[in-house]
């Protein structure tokens, strides 16, 4: 058993095809998944609000609700994009 541990300690993971995962890769993977989920959610809200807008039939309350949904989800998409750019810049430079 000791000889097996000795040989295992001498093996370089990159030589046998094992990926080395750094902490920045894990953080970027998690952040990208969160950004993707938030972006998909915002797009779905835009679509649903657009449907609400088209079926509001002139009702002022429904029309305002639909317009607010579209506006807030677009603002959310812009915030998500800025967060994506900022975190990629910060993690890429450090």
PyMOL commands that set and color helices and strands:
alter all, ss='L'
color gray80, all
select helices_A, chain A and resi 2-10+13-15+23-54+60-93
alter helices_A, ss='H'
color red, helices_A
deselect
rebuild
show_as cartoon
